[in-house]
Structures are given as structure tokens and as C-alpha cells.
């Protein structure tokens, strides 16, 4: 089983933080999200991972340097989800492959998704769930995807794409080479030509789209304060305060609700932090009162 991580997006909704780091390298409890994603793929039995990179791509390339089972596809121009997949087509031969968005945190069963696809005649299997904020995929009662916009018709319901899918490589030939292209546009064309796109509908799982600063903060709240996804990130589990071992806290520092502080960070004397993520190397001035925000390092 092979996989591709879609990690080339601009992350515009995460400005100004994504001007410093690409979204897949945002730290989640002091470890880049991409590291978690690749570990999850390996634990699912994936051998051979493609990661595409465009925005601040040198950072992604540098982080993955020396990982023999990972190929970093450097994209000089913005290709979109479809264009990036098209460029990687030769890496997948004929067998179906997993494609995972690089900005999601989840505990979905990737092996089950792959197995479900392989027992059908589908061209693509998209893992869906009921998430009203994102529900726009029309699915019929047999689980077949009928479209990606508009109201649900008779015998249909609207669900949301989780960012996990299994794709037959032949589908990628429908995408023009070397230009920006959205994979959903490819799927619309595929449906019009009689293609078969199936859904795997999941529930009772953990899932976050890390698309905005509020989403990023909410993820840490879920992990630290609410204890969701226990053991997946935090070794101690249930502790609302994550402190990297080499973080430095001055005297009289107050931490409230939940806080995550990265390695090499310094919190000045008498500072008060509540619902804050402090990135590695960042400094908080003495006496600061900081709430509901992300603190970037200065370099």
C-alpha cells in the first residue's frame, strides 16, 4: 500500500502564522503535524509515501531529508490537489493508493478505508462523515457519491469529506498536466462520464480540519483539556499543560485552562498564559497576559 500526503497548500486562512511555516509543519504538542501523519501511515502498513510541497517547500524538504521511504515532490508552481496528484501518478503503478490531506488530525482506520475500496469496483472511495460545517457531498442510499454541490435530492443526504480517500491511479489521467487543478473538478467529470465514486461513511471518531487559527487552538483544547484522542499525542494523557522538556519558565508564571509550550521557548517572569500555543523558540515577555492565541518564534 502506497500513499500521498497533500501538503502543498498556501494556508491563507492561517495567516500570519503560515507565512512563517507551511501548515503541515505547524507543531501539534511540539511535533510537526506532518510527522504525526507520516507515522500514522507507516503504522497502517504504508510503504512508499509521496509528500508534495510548494509553499515554503524547502522547510518540508528539509524536515523529510534522509527518510528513505518518503519522496518529496517539489512543485515550483501551485498545482492544486488535482495537479499535485497528477504529477505523482508514476509513483503509484496500477494499485490503488491512499491520499490524505496534510492538514487533518484524526484517528480514522486507514486500513479499513483501503480494504473497503479494494472489494468494490469503485474508481475512488472517499471517507465521509456528518460534519454540518463542511457537508456538501451528495450521497445516495447505496453509498454512491452523486455530486459535490447543491441540495440533497430524493434518496440522498449531504455529508463531508474527511480528507482521506483511496484512488485508482488511472483516474489521474483525466487531470491535465502541469496546471492548477482541483481534484473535485476531476471527480465531477468522472461522474458525468459514468465513473463510480463510493463513500465510506464513518462515525464515533476524532477528526479536526486544522484550517484556521481557531481550529488549531481548538485542536489543542481537545487534546489537552478535553482528553480527546488519549495517548495519540500526549504521553501523560489528560494533562492540560504540555511543556517541552527544555522550555524555560520564569518565576511566578501562571498557566490556566490549557497551554502548550514548545522546545526552546522562554516564558518571562510573572507572565500569565491561558489557552495559548507557544511555538518552539518563542519568547513571552515578563508580565505578559496572553490568552487565546498562537505565539510564534522570532526567527
C-alpha positions, 0 to 999 in steps of 0.5 A, a space after each residue: 500500500 502506497 500513499 500521498 500526503 497533500 501538503 502543498 497548500 498556501 494556508 491563507 486562512 492561517 495567516 500570519 502564522 503560515 507565512 512563517 511555516 507551511 501548515 503541515 509543519 505547524 507543531 501539534 504538542 511540539 511535533 510537526 503535524 506532518 510527522 504525526 501523519 507520516 507515522 500514522 501511515 507507516 503504522 497502517 502498513 504504508 510503504 512508499 509515501 509521496 509528500 508534495 510541497 510548494 509553499 515554503 517547500 524547502 522547510 518540508 524538504 528539509 524536515 523529510 531529508 534522509 527518510 528513505 521511504 518518503 519522496 518529496 515532490 517539489 512543485 515550483 508552481 501551485 498545482 492544486 490537489 488535482 495537479 499535485 496528484 497528477 504529477 505523482 501518478 508514476 509513483 503509484 503503478 496500477 494499485 490503488 493508493 491512499 491520499 490524505 490531506 496534510 492538514 487533518 488530525 484524526 484517528 480514522 482506520 486507514 486500513 479499513 478505508 483501503 480494504 473497503 475500496 479494494 472489494 468494490 469496483 469503485 474508481 475512488 472511495 472517499 471517507 465521509 462523515 456528518 460534519 454540518 460545517 463542511 457537508 456538501 457531498 451528495 450521497 445516495 442510499 447505496 453509498 454512491 457519491 452523486 455530486 459535490 454541490 447543491 441540495 440533497 435530492 430524493 434518496 440522498 443526504 449531504 455529508 463531508 469529506 474527511 480528507 482521506 480517500 483511496 484512488 485508482 491511479 488511472 483516474 489521474 489521467 483525466 487531470 491535465 498536466 502541469 496546471 492548477 487543478 482541483 481534484 473535485 473538478 476531476 471527480 465531477 467529470 468522472 461522474 458525468 462520464 459514468 465513473 463510480 465514486 463510493 463513500 465510506 461513511 464513518 462515525 464515533 471518531 476524532 477528526 479536526 480540519 486544522 484550517 484556521 487559527 481557531 481550529 488549531 487552538 481548538 485542536 489543542 483544547 481537545 487534546 489537552 483539556 478535553 482528553 480527546 484522542 488519549 495517548 495519540 499525542 500526549 504521553 501523560 494523557 489528560 494533562 492540560 499543560 504540555 511543556 517541552 522538556 527544555 522550555 524555560 519558565 520564569 518565576 511566578 508564571 501562571 498557566 490556566 485552562 490549557 497551554 502548550 509550550 514548545 522546545 526552546 521557548 522562554 516564558 518571562 517572569 510573572 507572565 500569565 498564559 491561558 489557552 495559548 500555543 507557544 511555538 518552539 523558540 518563542 519568547 513571552 515577555 515578563 508580565 505578559 497576559 496572553 490568552 487565546 492565541 498562537 505565539 510564534 518564534 522570532 526567527 
